[in-house]
Amino acid sequence: QVQLVESGGGLVQAGGSLRLSCAASGSFFSIDAMGWYRQAPGKQRELVATITRGSSTRYADSVKGRFTISGDNAKKMVYLQMNNLKPEDTAVYYCNMIILRGGGRSDNWGQGTQVTVSS
């Protein structure tokens, strides 16, 4: 069974920075893609950033130029560096990994970590 555990959330003032980390544990062949999503109160979960095994990245327009996603397949980790945070970035941030196991690919989620940006 695969488990994802996020860390690094917290309370920060507007303009500040945070770095989120997500670690995968369990037995599997490879990680095909990693990503971060977020869900603000009353809103649907939305994509923040993704990175493929080939290091291709994709960002939501709202975070381009401020957030950077990186991954380390060997360490089974994905990171999200968030700079120049804004109050509208306040949300629960979820780690996601598409993992290849013996039974095929699976879509895996962490439990979420709260990010709160004060104005």
Secondary structure, 3 states (H helix, E strand, C coil): CCEEEEECCEEEECCCCEEEEEEEECCCCEEEEEEEEEECCCCCCEEEEEEECCCCEEECCCCCCCEEEEEECCCCEEEEEECCCCHHHCEEEEEEEEEEECCEEEEEECCCEEEEEEC
